[in-house]
Amino acid sequence: MGIYNPLLHHCGELPPYSSVRAHHLVPAFLQVRNEARSTIQAILISQRELPTWDDFVVPLDVLGARMAWYVGTLLALSRSRSGDKWNKAFLRCSRIEVQFDQLLWGNAQLHALYRKLATSAQARHFSRPRQVLLERVLQRYRLMGQELSVEQRQRFRELGETIDELRQRFLSNVAAASRCASWQIGVEEEALLDGVSAHDKAAMARYRDKTLLGWQVDMSDPELVRTIMTDARASALREKLYQRRGALASDQGLPDCKTFDNSVVLEQLLRLRLEQARMLGFGSSAELALQRLSVRDTSRVLWFLHQQIANKAPDWITQRAELVALAPDSAVKPWDYSFYGQQVRLNGGALGEDEFRSHFRLERVLEKMLDLPTRLFGIEFVERQEVDTWHASIRTFEVREGGQTLGYLFLDLFNRAEKLFKSASTFSLGHRLLSVEGREVKVPVAVLSCALPANGTDEPVLLKHGQLRTLFHEFGHCLHQLLDPSETWQLSCIEHSGLDVREFFSRLMERWSYSVDFLVDMSRHHQTGASLSADQARRLRIFLESQAWLHDSAQLMYSGADFFLHLLQPVDAEHIRLLMKENLAHWPRPMHERFIYSFTHLVTGYEARYFTYLWGLELATEVFARFEEKGLFDAVEGRRLRAELFAPAATRALTDSVAAFLGRPAKAAMRDSSDPAFVDLMKRLAKVQSGETDDRDSGTGSDPAQPVQPRSVPAWAAMMFGSALKTPRASAAPAPNSVGVGRS
């Protein structure tokens, strides 16, 4: 008998995670890679003349599902294991995964067989899901350069490998810079934390042998950063945090942290992405990125962003004036905005964070969160404490419907050192997969991961609204995975879905976390058991709606900056900095000019697509309005939601599904603009990108009193933002309705 390897013995199932050791990883990855080699060789012989679904597509799909299972397991273990042996195993497995991908997606013969099957007579009679799968596979081959010449394919592959290395370096630099820039506030400096609640200070506290050493300011924890910027009365502390966080991983970082500067990394990354895009025939890497979404025209995205800004700008200006009026100095510093925004809320009667938190115990929130799909869809979440997990704090739920297992949900909720980034995420451990005979079903397994502070006592974990909202956001991703009825890995793996689809479901679940009625129903004081009173509900509404522009404007700036970086190319380090500076010159809320160098969405699959958060929100708000009208738990609308949006998510365009649910086209559907000024703006962009100028071209747009005529790419971007901010106007074409983004 061979040596027991839990990964090999339980592939595709829930393995005994606590039994997995570092030396188990590489043999498991090698086995599936070697199996891929032999399977592909056999397929190329047997399917050469007439590829079929059962004997060609299905075996390759099963191979992809097996590797995806191992990769998901690797992700889970990497968040709970550390040390040299584990790190070496993680790195080696990542390299084997790349080799596996090359076997499948770098194979010209497999590509030819997929094309042969897709254009065959039998394919005309395939079901819609099968046709969509073939379309996706052929698109993936095309976007991975398989239609290029042999020499070009080699260059394209080299570019991809270098881009992956740069992505990892970018992330590593941000993680290292975060550790480097973090610091501890000593006991003698406790006054700096005046205004920060005792609950939040307890989460920051560091001890040695029960002796308090001070309070750790962890730069990798976005919730902690928001807390200090919002609550700390000491302007000096807020300024220090703003400068360190804004300059993270940039040339302006702390002297001891300059090693982790991402300036050159980002410049190289953008150049290589552009080269790849042009090899495939696209004018920019933004255009390439859109190919995986239901909107593929860059001008439509620009029009969406332009209208978002124009529609929201008047309210921004009003809310900003309220903030400035409250500050003792009208020249509000960049690090003062969140603090005085919070004071405006509280002065307006808003519910305080501590008062909110005292009514939202984690256990109660999870109970109501998991009850929501039960009431909407008729599915139930049954906790399975006997299931082995990769950490003692993780909870497992079996998802059931009609006595059948639909899948599993793991909740990995608490912070630990192995979680390098403290932001929340969702990933898959398994995907729905039906055997050829239709008798055996592999069920989906989703993991909701975040970094809530673990108090290490018997005291209940209490949540702020931002933490609660994050749980619902990630739960939307989990439901997307768990409710997908697809029978193949290519379709059931939500990582293969467009980001517009994925972010729609997360934003939709978020809407319940912004419903005052739902929050009141969920609320229970952790000591008295009392729900929020009518007066507290009124103040909760103020809390959710007041000064929302701070979050709203930041999200639009991130979306615009990300899109422009990948649209307005080529760029070098100086152009990147000028692009940020020109755009921020118009922005109502100051942001650090170097924030882009620690903006990890640039390297985690969201490049040129961060705007999908905003678009998903617009669509989700229209859909959620039906539940506000019919009832937050209306089972009829819940069944329709599942049938029209969750079920066809992999096979139908998002806007078509939204229209089917609403019974009308979505107001937020991406459209072309016939607005003359915007059409002229697009013409100017084409001229700027081609290097043309005329006698009218002058200025950069940084002077509000001077007509904006772009001479450069950064100046054009400034004009785009500036025209929307300074001259909001009614559109000549249908535009998305404005909705409140809410507060993070």
N, C-alpha and C positions, 0 to 999 in steps of 0.2 A: 504493500500500500504506500502511496505517496504521502508527502507531508501535507497535513490539513491546511488549506487556505480558505478562510471564510468567504473571500470575494469570489473565488472560482466555484465554490460549492453552492453559493446562493446567488449567482448572477441573475439579475432581473427581479429578485425578491428583496425582502427586508432582511439583510444579513445581521448577524450578531456583531454590531459595530464595536462593542467593547472588546471583542476578541481580535479585532484587526490590528496588526502590527505593521511597522514601517516596511519590513521585508516582504510583506504580502502584496504590496502595491505593484511593483514593477513586473513580477511574473504574471499578474492578472492582465495588465495592459499589453504585455508582450503576446499573451495568448490570443487576445482578440485581434491584435495587429497581424499576427501570423495566420490566424484563421481567415482574415480578410484577404491576404495574399493568395491562399489556396482556393478560396471560394471564387475570387475574381478570375483566376486562371481557368477554373472549371467552367465558369459562366461564359468566358470569351470563346471557349470551344463549343459548348453545347447550344449557346444562343446566337451563334454567329449568323445563321441564315434567317431565323424567324424568332426574334425575342418575344417572350410572352410575359404577361403580368405575373403569373404564379411562379415561374421559374427564373425570371430575370429581375423584376422590380422587387418582389417580396424578399428574396434572400439578401439583397443589398440593403433594403430597408431594415431588416432584422439586425444586420451588422451595425448599421448606424445607431440603432436603439441600444445595442449592447455597449458600444463605446460611450454613448451618452450616459448610460447607467453608471459606468465606471467614473466618468468625468464628474457627474453629480456627487458620487460618493467621495471623490477626491476633494471637491469643494467643501463638503460637510466636514471631513476630517481635518482639512486645513484650518478650520475655525475652532479646533479644539486640541490640536496636536502641535508640538513645537520641538525644537532641538535639531541638531545637525543631521541625524539619521532621517528624520521625517522630511526636513527641507530638501535633502538630496533626493529622496524618493519622489517628492512632489515635482521637483525640477525634471527628473528623468522621465516621469510619466507624462509631463506636459510635452516633452520632445517626442515621445512615442505617439501621442495624440496627433501631433503635426504630421508625423510619418503616415499615420492612418488616414488622415484627411487627404494627403497627397495621393495615396493609393486609390481612393475613390474619386476625388475631384480633380486630380491631375492626370487622369487616364483618358487619353483621346479615344481609345477603342470603346470604353464604356459610354463616353459622350455620344459616339456615333450610333451605338445600339439604342440609347435613349431616343435619339432623333428618329431612328428607323421605326421604333415602336410608336412614337408619337404621330408619325405621318402614315402609319399603316391603316388598312381598312378596318381592322378590329378596334383600333383606338377611337374610331368615329362612334362606336357603340358603347364606349366606356361611360360609367357614371360620372357625374360632375366632380366628385372628390378625386377620382382617378385622373381625370383630365387636368384638374388643378395641380395635382402632384407632379405630373409630367411637365406642366408649364413651369412650375417652381424649380424643378431639377434642371431643366434646360436653361432657365434664367441664371441659376447659380453657376452652371458651367460657363455661360457667356460672361458673367461678371467676374469670374475667376480667370478670364483670359484664354479659355479653351478654343475660341474661334480665331485667335491670332496665329501668326506663323510660328514655326518651331523656335526660331531665334527669338521672336518677341515673347513667346511664352516663357522662355528661360529668364528673360529680363523681368517680366511681370512677376514671376515667382520670386526672384531675388528681391524685388521691391517689396513684395508682401512679407517676406521674412524679415527684412530690415524694419518695415513698419511695425511688425509685431514686437521686435526688440525695442523700438522707440516707445511704443505704448507701455511696455513693461517698465522701461526706464522712467517714463513720466510718472507712473503710479508709484514706483519705488522712491523717486525723489520727493513726491508729495508726502508719502508716509514718513520718510526720514526727516524731511524738513519740519513736519508736524511734531515729531518727537524732539527735534533740536530746539524748536521755538517754544515748546511748552515750558512752564516754569511753576514754581511753588510759591504761594503767598505765605510768608511766615506768620507764626502766631502773633508776633509783635506788630504785624501789619493788618490785623483783623479788621480795622476800621475801613480798609479799602473795600470790604465786602458789605458795608452798610447798604441796606436795600435788598440784598439777596436773601431769600427766605432760608429759614433754618433747615428746611427739607433739602434745598439745593446745596447748601453748605455741607450738609451731612454727606451728600453724594460726592463732594469734592475732597472731603477730609482724608488725610493720610496719617497713619499711626505707626508707631514702632513700640512694641510691647505695651500696648494700650496707652501710650503717651502721644498726645496730639502733636504732630510735627508742623502742620499747616494745611493748606488747601491747594490742590493741584489744578492748574489751568491747562486742560488737555486740548491742544489745538486741533486734534483729529475728531473732536466731539462737537458736531454742529449744534446740538441742542444746548450744550453748555455755553458755547459761544453766544448763541441767541439770548440765553438767560442773563449773562453778564451785561451784554450790550443793552438789554431792555431794563434790567432791574438795578444794577449797581449805580449808586449815587455819585461815586468818585469819578469825575471826568478823566482824571489821570489814568485810572485803570482802564476805562473804556478806550481812551486814546491808544494806550499801549497795546491793547488787544486788537484794535482796528488796524494799527500799523503792522503788527506781526502777522495777523491773519491775511491782510490784503497783499502783503509782499511775500507771502509764503512761496517757496520754490522759485523765486525770481532773483534778478540781479540786485534788488533792493532788500533782500532778506538780511537777517542778522549776519555779522561777519563770520561767526562760527558755523553758519549754515550755508555759506556761499557754494559749497561743494554740490549742493542739491538744486542748483539753478536750472530751470527748465527752458530758458530762453532759446538756446540752440536746439534743444530737443524738439520744441514746438515748431520752430522754423523748418527743420529738416522733415518733420512729420507732414507738414502742410505741403512742402515741395514734392515729396514722394507720392502723397495722395493725389496731387494734381497730375503728376506724370502718369500714374496708373489710369486716372480718369481719361486723360487725353489719348492714351493707348487704346482705350475702348471706344473712342469717338465722342466723348463728352467734353463740353467746354469748361467744366469746373468739377471739382469733387463734390460740390453740393448737388449738382445735377445727377451725378452717379449715386449719391446717397439716397436720393428720392426714388430711385428705381424700385426700392423695396417697400414703398408706401403706396397708398391709393391716390396720392397727388404727386405728379411727376414734373410739373411745370414750375420752375423757380419763380417766375413772375407772379404766380398765384400765391405762393408763400409770402413773397414780399408784399403783395396787396393785403393779405391777411394780417401781417405784422403792422403794416401802415395803418389799417383801419382799427386794429386793436388799440394802437397808441392814440389815434385821432379821437376815437370814441371815448376813451378813458381820461384823456388829458384834462378836460375841464374839471372833472371831479378830483383828479390829482391836485390841481392847482388850489382848489378850495380846501382840501384836507391839509395840504402843505401849509397854507396860510394859518390854519388853526394851530398847527404845530409850532410855527415860527412865532405866533402871537404869545404862546405860553412860555417860550424860552426867555431867559433873562436878557440874552444878547441876541439881537435880530440876525447877527451873522452866525447862524447855527453851524457848528463844526460837523464834519462827516460822522464822527463817532457819537454825536448827540441825537441823531434822528430817531433811532429806535427807543431811546430813553424818553424823550419828550413825546413821542407818539404814544407810549404807554401812559404817560401822565395825562395826555388829552383824553384817553379812554377812561381812566379812573375818574378824572374830573367830570366827565360826562355821565358818571354813574355806572360804569361797566363793572361787571363781576371781576374780582381780583383772581389772579392765578391760584393763590393758595386756597381761596374759597371754592374755586372750581375743583381743584385737585382733591379737596377733602371729600367730594361727592363721587369721585370716580376711582374706585378701587380696581386694580387690575383684574381680579377674579370676576368682578361684576361686569366689567367691560368685555372680557372674553366671553362670558356667558351670553350677553346680549348680541355680541358680534356673531357668534356661531348660531345663535337663534334666528338671526335675520334671514339667511338662506333657507332655514327650515320653514319659516312662515311664507317666504316668497316662492320657493321651489319644491317644498315637500321633502327635502333631504335632511338627514340628521348627522350630527357629529358625535361619535361615541368615543370617549377617552379609553385608551388601551394602555394601562400602566405596565402591563407585562412585556410590552415591546422594548427590545434592547435599543439604546440610542448611543450617540457618540459623546454625550455629556449628561451628567445626572440632572441638570436643570431643564432638559428638553422634554416636552410633552407631546404625546402622539395621539392623534384622533383618527379613527376609522370613519370614512364618509359612506353612509349607507342610504339606500333608497329601495323601498319595496322588498326588504329582506336581502338585497344584494349589495355587495361591496363595490362602491364606485371608485374608491381610491383612499389615499391616506394623506393627512396633513401633519407635519411636524412644526411645532412652535419653538423656535430657538431664540428666546426673547432677551436674554441678559448679557450684559457686557462681560468680556474677559479679555485677557491680554492677547490671545491669539487672533482676535478680531481687529485687524490692523486699521480698518476704517469703521467708524462708529455710525455711519449712515445705514439705514435699513435696506434690505434687498430680499428678493424672492428668487429661488432657483428650483430646478426639478431634479428629483432623484430617480424618477421613472416616468414613462409616458404610456398612454393607452395604445395597445397593440393587439390586434386580432389575428389569430393564426389563420393559415390558408384555408383550413377546413371550417373555420368559423366557430370552433368549439372552445378554444382556450383564449382567454383575454388577460393581457397584462394590464394592470390598473395604474393610473397616474399617481405619482407621489410628489407633493409640493412641500417646500420648506419656506417658512416665513422667518426671516432672521432680522433681528434688530439689536440694539445695545442699551436696553434699559438698565439703569443703575440697580444692582442687587444690594439690598440693605443688610443682608447677612443676619437678620434677626427675624423674630416672629411678627414684627410689625408689618402691616399690609403695604404693598407697593401701590402708591397713589400716582395718578397720571395727570400731567398737564394736557391742555387741549392739543398742543402740537404733537405730543407722543401718541395720544389717542387717534388723531388724524392719520398719523403714519401707520398705525396698525391697520386701519381701515383701507388705506391706500394699498398696502402690500397684500391685504386679504383679497382685494379685487384681482390682483395678479394670480393669487392662488385659485380663486374660483374660476378664472379663465382657464387654467390648466386642468382643474378637476372636473369641469362640466363640459369639456370638449369631447364630442362623441366620435371623433375621427378614429379610423381603424388602422392607420399607419403612423409610424414615427414621424415621417416627413411633415405630416399635417398636425398631429396631436402635440408636437413639441412647440410650445408657445414661443420659444426663443427663435423659431423660424417665422413667426408672425411679424408683420410690420409694426414698428413702434407706435404708429397711430392707433392700431387695434389694441395693443397691450396697454397703452396709457389711457385709452378710453375706459377700459374696465376698472382700472385703479382709480381714476377720477370719478367714475360713477359711484363706487362704494364710498368714496370720500364724501359725497353729497349727503349721505345719512349722518356723517359726523358733524355736518354744519347745520343740520335740522334741529331747531330749538325743541320741537316736540319730541323728537327721538332722543335727544340728550336728556330731557327732563324725565322721559320714561326710563332711561338707563340709569339715571342718577340715584344713588343711595349714600347718605353720609356714612363714612366708615365707622363712626362710633354710635350714632343714634339710629341709623337706618332710614332717616327721613329723606324724601325726594326734594329736589329744588322747589322752592315755593314759587307762587305766581310772580312775586316781585323779583326773586332771583332769576326767574326765566326772562323777565323783561331786561334785567341787567346783563344777562348772558347774551341776549341779542345785540346789545350795544358792544359787548366784548368782541363778538364775532365780526361785526360790521364796521366799527369805528377804526379809522386810520388803516384801512385795508390797502391803501395805495402803496404803503411801504413794501409789502410783499409783492403786490401786483406789478409795480414798476420794475422791481428787481428781476422778476421772472421774464418780463419783456426784454429787459436789457440782456440777460443771459441768452435768450432766444435769438435776438438780433446779432449779438456779438458772435455767437457760434455759427450762425448762418452766413454772416458776412465773411468770416475768416475762411470759409470753404467755398464761397462764391466769388469774392473779389480777389482773385489770385492772378499772377503769382505774388507772394508776399515774402519779405525778409523780416528779420527781427525789428528793424526800424519801422517798417510799415505796420507790423502788428501793434507796436506801441502807439504809433500815430493814429491807427484805426481806433484803438481804445480811447485815446485822448480826445479825438475829434467828436466821437459819439457822446462821451461823458460830459463834454462841454455843454451839451443841450439838456442833459438829463436832470429832472427835478430833484432826484435824490442822489447825492454824491456817492461814488463808489471808488475804491482804490484802483488806480490805473493798471496795477499789476495783478489784479485778481485772476486774470485769464490763465496764469501759469500754475495755478493749483485747482483749476476747474476740471475735475476728473471726468466729467461727462464727455469731454473732448476725446477721451481714449477708452471709453467703456461701451462703444457701440452707438452712442447718441450723436456722433459728429454730424453737423448740419441738420440734426433732427430734434434738437432740444425743444423746438417749437411745438412738437407733438404733445407736450404737457399742456400747453395752452389750448391747442385745437381739441384735444381730448376733453378738456374741461368744458369748452363751449358746447360740444356735442352731448356730453354727459348731463349738462345742465338742462338742455332741452328734453332729454329722456326722463330725467328725474322729476321734471315739472309734472309729468303724468302721475307720478306717485304722490306728489303734493296735492294734486287735484283729486285723485281717486282714493288715496289712503296709503300711508307709508308702508303698510304690510299687505296691500291688496294682492290676494293670491291669484286672481285672474290676470292682473297686469304682470305679476311675477312669472306666471307660466308663459305669457306672451314675450316677456323679456328673455326668458331662457330660449324659447323657440325661435325668435326673430334675431337675437343678438349673440347669445352664447353658442347655440348649436351651429349656426353657419359661419362662425367667426373665421374659420380656416378656408372657407370656400366662396365667400361673397364679400364684395367691397364693403367697407365699414359704413360709408354713407348710404349705400343701398339698404343695408340692414337697419340703420337708424330710420330711414324713410319708411321701411316696411313696418317698423314698430309704431311710428308716429302717425302713419297714414298720410304723410306728406313729405316733401323734400326737407331736409334739415336746413334751417336758416344759416347755420354755420358751415355749410358745404363750401369747399374751396371753389372760387369762381374767378373768371377773368374780369379785369376792370376796364370800363370804358370811360373812366374819369380822365378828362383831357390832361390835367396836370400830372397824373400818375403815368399816363402813356408817354408824356414828354420826359418824365423821370427815367423811364425804361430806355428811351432812345438815348438819353444822355449816358446811361450806364454802358450801353453798347459802344458809344464813342470813346468813353474813358477807358474801357477795357481794351479797345483796339488801338489806343494811343492817339486818337484824333483829338484836335482842339479847334475852337473857332474864336472869333473876335469877342464873343460874349463871355467866354470862359475866364473867370477871375475869382479870387477869394477861396477860402476853405470852408466857410460856413460857421466859423467860431465867433464871428461878430454878428449878433442878432440884428443890428441896425443896417447891415449891408446885404444886398441881394445875394443869395447863395447861388454861385455858378461853379460847378466842380471842375477842378483841373486834375484831380488825382482820385484814386480809388478811395482812400480815407475820407476825402472831402465829399465824394458822392454819398458815402454812407452817412456822413454827418448831415447832408442835405435830406436824405431819406428820413432820418429820425427827426431832424429839425423841422421839416415841413409838416410832419404829422403832429409834432408837439405844439408848434407855434400857430398853425393855421388849421385847426380842426374844422371840417366842413362836411356837409351832407354829400354823400356819394352819388354819382350818376349811375352807378350799378349797384345791384343788391350786395349788401355787406353783412357780415355776421353781427348779431346783436351783442351788445356788451353785457357781460355778467361779472359779478363780484368774484374775484379770485379767492378772496378770503385771506386769512392770516396764517402764516406757518407757525 
